[in-house]
Amino acid sequence: MTSRFVDAMATLPLVAILRGITPAESPAILRALVGEGFLLIEAPLNSPEPYESIRAMRAIAPPEALVGAGTVKTPSEVEAVATAGGDLIVMPHADVAIIAAAKARGLIALPGVATPTEAFAALGAGADGLKAFPAEMITPSIVKAWRAVIPASVPIMPVGGITPDNMAPYLAAGANGFGLGSALYRPGDSAARVAEKAAAFVAAWRRLKG
């Protein structure tokens, strides 16, 4: 699983956050995202029937893609994600018990952190990367300060309010990727609309990376 995550990050380190997605629409949305190159996809657990959406997307996703859950708040939810076939545990916070539960099931753990203290506690518990959340209050200058002390091998991924137009300062500060929410997917968006927005993010990423 770790090697798949490393490979996905090397290919396109953008996490699609599908808050509000339903099981019925999830296959079409998954195909739209994968068609544009996305390999990291999460269904937040405050969506309708999220485990069914995870199961449906994992069933059709290519093997190199990682599908999982966001807004994971308890170890029991980690177990439910694993049972649904999920690969990825994304959290709004840095609860070391949830990180430990994810690693015990062989899943990728991306906890939300807002301070260096939280970041190093999460890494000590086995986190695979750090979700800098909420990015609206974690400015590029803060990311730059973190990058000076957090090992270069650890991905830092700002999440919250990210658009194709505001990624550049974070990348210059040392961010490695991003989590993309409502600027990529809103409940009710068609697969065609999601593909259009996904393409805009991918084009921006590739332009910034040269």
C-alpha positions as CSV (number, residue, x, y, z in Angstrom):
1,M,0.0,0.0,0.0
2,T,2.8,2.4,0.9
3,S,4.4,1.9,-2.5
4,R,1.1,2.5,-4.3
5,F,0.7,5.8,-2.3
6,V,4.2,6.9,-3.2
7,D,3.6,6.1,-6.9
8,A,0.2,7.9,-6.9
9,M,1.8,11.0,-5.3
10,A,4.6,10.9,-7.9
11,T,2.0,10.7,-10.7
12,L,-0.5,13.3,-9.5
13,P,-0.6,14.3,-5.8
14,L,-4.1,15.7,-5.8
15,V,-6.7,14.2,-3.5
16,A,-10.3,14.4,-4.7
17,I,-12.6,15.1,-1.8
18,L,-16.1,14.0,-2.8
19,R,-18.2,15.4,0.1
20,G,-21.8,14.6,-0.3
21,I,-21.4,12.0,-3.0
22,T,-24.0,9.1,-3.2
23,P,-23.4,5.5,-4.1
24,A,-25.5,5.8,-7.2
25,E,-23.4,8.6,-8.7
26,S,-20.0,7.5,-7.4
27,P,-19.0,5.1,-10.3
28,A,-19.5,7.9,-12.9
29,I,-17.7,10.4,-10.8
30,L,-14.8,8.0,-10.2
31,R,-14.5,7.3,-13.9
32,A,-14.4,11.0,-14.7
33,L,-11.7,11.6,-12.2
34,V,-9.5,8.7,-13.2
35,G,-10.0,9.7,-16.8
36,E,-8.3,13.0,-16.0
37,G,-5.4,11.3,-14.1
38,F,-6.6,11.4,-10.4
39,L,-5.4,8.4,-8.4
40,L,-6.3,9.6,-4.8
41,I,-10.0,9.7,-4.1
42,E,-11.9,10.0,-0.8
43,A,-15.6,9.9,0.1
44,P,-16.0,11.8,3.4
45,L,-17.9,9.8,6.0
46,N,-20.5,12.6,6.4
47,S,-21.7,11.8,2.9
48,P,-24.8,9.7,2.3
49,E,-23.9,6.0,2.6
50,P,-20.2,6.6,2.3
51,Y,-19.1,3.0,2.8
52,E,-21.3,2.0,-0.2
53,S,-19.7,4.7,-2.3
54,I,-16.2,3.5,-1.3
55,R,-17.2,-0.1,-2.1
56,A,-18.6,0.9,-5.5
57,M,-15.6,3.1,-6.4
58,R,-13.0,0.5,-5.3
59,A,-14.7,-2.1,-7.4
60,I,-14.1,-0.2,-10.6
61,A,-11.0,1.8,-9.8
62,P,-7.7,0.8,-11.4
63,P,-5.3,-1.0,-9.1
64,E,-2.9,2.0,-9.0
65,A,-5.7,4.3,-7.6
66,L,-6.3,4.6,-3.9
67,V,-9.9,5.0,-2.8
68,G,-10.9,5.7,0.8
69,A,-12.6,7.9,3.3
70,G,-12.3,11.4,4.7
71,T,-13.6,12.9,7.9
72,V,-12.6,9.7,9.7
73,K,-13.0,10.4,13.5
74,T,-12.9,7.0,15.3
75,P,-10.9,3.7,15.1
76,S,-14.2,1.9,14.4
77,E,-14.7,4.0,11.3
78,V,-11.3,2.9,10.1
79,E,-12.4,-0.7,10.5
80,A,-15.6,0.0,8.5
81,V,-13.5,1.6,5.7
82,A,-11.2,-1.4,5.6
83,T,-14.2,-3.7,5.4
84,A,-15.6,-1.7,2.5
85,G,-12.3,-2.2,0.6
86,G,-10.9,1.3,1.2
87,D,-7.2,2.1,1.0
88,L,-7.0,5.6,2.4
89,I,-7.9,7.2,5.8
90,V,-8.0,11.0,5.7
91,M,-8.8,12.8,9.0
92,P,-9.6,16.4,9.9
93,H,-7.4,16.0,13.0
94,A,-4.3,14.2,14.3
95,D,-5.7,11.5,16.6
96,V,-2.9,9.0,17.0
97,A,-5.3,6.2,17.8
98,I,-6.9,6.5,14.4
99,I,-3.5,6.6,12.7
100,A,-2.5,3.5,14.6
101,A,-5.8,1.8,13.6
102,A,-5.2,2.6,10.0
103,K,-1.7,1.3,10.0
104,A,-2.7,-1.8,11.8
105,R,-5.1,-2.5,8.8
106,G,-2.4,-1.7,6.3
107,L,-4.1,1.5,5.1
108,I,-2.6,4.9,4.2
109,A,-3.1,7.5,7.0
110,L,-3.3,11.2,6.2
111,P,-4.2,13.1,9.4
112,G,-5.1,16.8,9.5
113,V,-2.6,18.9,11.3
114,A,-2.4,22.6,12.1
115,T,0.8,22.9,14.2
116,P,4.3,21.3,14.2
117,T,3.4,19.6,17.5
118,E,0.5,17.8,15.8
119,A,2.6,17.1,12.8
120,F,5.4,15.3,14.7
121,A,2.9,13.4,16.9
122,A,1.2,12.2,13.8
123,L,4.4,11.1,12.2
124,G,5.4,9.4,15.4
125,A,2.2,7.3,15.2
126,G,3.0,6.3,11.6
127,A,1.2,8.9,9.4
128,D,2.1,8.6,5.7
129,G,1.7,12.3,5.0
130,L,0.2,15.5,6.5
131,K,-3.0,17.2,5.6
132,A,-2.4,20.9,6.4
133,F,-5.9,21.9,7.5
134,P,-7.6,24.2,7.2
135,A,-5.4,25.8,4.5
136,E,-7.3,29.1,4.8
137,M,-5.4,29.7,8.1
138,I,-2.2,27.8,7.2
139,T,-0.6,30.2,4.9
140,P,2.3,29.5,2.5
141,S,4.7,31.2,4.9
142,I,3.6,28.7,7.6
143,V,4.1,25.8,5.3
144,K,7.6,27.1,4.5
145,A,8.4,27.2,8.2
146,W,7.1,23.6,8.6
147,R,9.1,22.5,5.7
148,A,12.3,23.7,7.4
149,V,11.8,21.1,10.2
150,I,9.6,18.3,8.8
151,P,11.6,15.8,6.8
152,A,11.6,16.3,3.0
153,S,10.3,12.8,2.5
154,V,7.0,13.6,4.3
155,P,4.3,15.0,2.0
156,I,2.6,18.2,3.2
157,M,-0.8,18.7,1.5
158,P,-2.8,21.8,2.1
159,V,-6.6,21.3,2.2
160,G,-9.3,23.9,2.3
161,G,-10.1,26.5,-0.2
162,I,-7.6,25.3,-2.8
163,T,-8.3,26.3,-6.4
164,P,-6.2,26.1,-9.6
165,D,-5.3,29.7,-9.0
166,N,-3.9,29.5,-5.5
167,M,-1.7,26.4,-5.6
168,A,1.5,28.2,-6.7
169,P,2.5,30.0,-3.4
170,Y,2.0,26.7,-1.5
171,L,4.2,24.8,-3.9
172,A,6.9,27.4,-3.7
173,A,6.8,27.1,0.1
174,G,7.3,23.4,0.0
175,A,3.9,21.7,-0.3
176,N,3.8,18.4,-2.2
177,G,0.2,18.2,-3.2
178,F,-3.3,19.2,-2.3
179,G,-6.7,18.0,-1.2
180,L,-9.5,19.4,-3.4
181,G,-13.0,19.9,-2.1
182,S,-15.8,22.0,-3.4
183,A,-13.7,23.6,-6.2
184,L,-13.6,20.1,-7.7
185,Y,-16.9,18.5,-6.7
186,R,-20.2,19.7,-5.3
187,P,-23.1,17.4,-4.6
188,G,-25.2,17.1,-7.8
189,D,-22.3,17.9,-10.2
190,S,-22.5,15.8,-13.3
191,A,-19.6,13.5,-14.3
192,A,-18.9,15.8,-17.2
193,R,-18.7,18.9,-15.0
194,V,-16.4,17.1,-12.6
195,A,-14.2,16.0,-15.5
196,E,-14.0,19.6,-16.6
197,K,-13.0,20.9,-13.2
198,A,-10.5,18.0,-12.7
199,A,-8.9,18.9,-16.1
200,A,-8.4,22.5,-14.9
201,F,-6.6,21.3,-11.7
202,V,-4.4,18.9,-13.6
203,A,-3.5,21.5,-16.2
204,A,-2.6,24.0,-13.4
205,W,-0.5,21.4,-11.6
206,R,1.4,20.4,-14.7
207,R,2.0,24.0,-15.6
208,L,3.4,24.8,-12.1
209,K,5.6,21.7,-12.2
210,G,7.0,22.6,-15.6
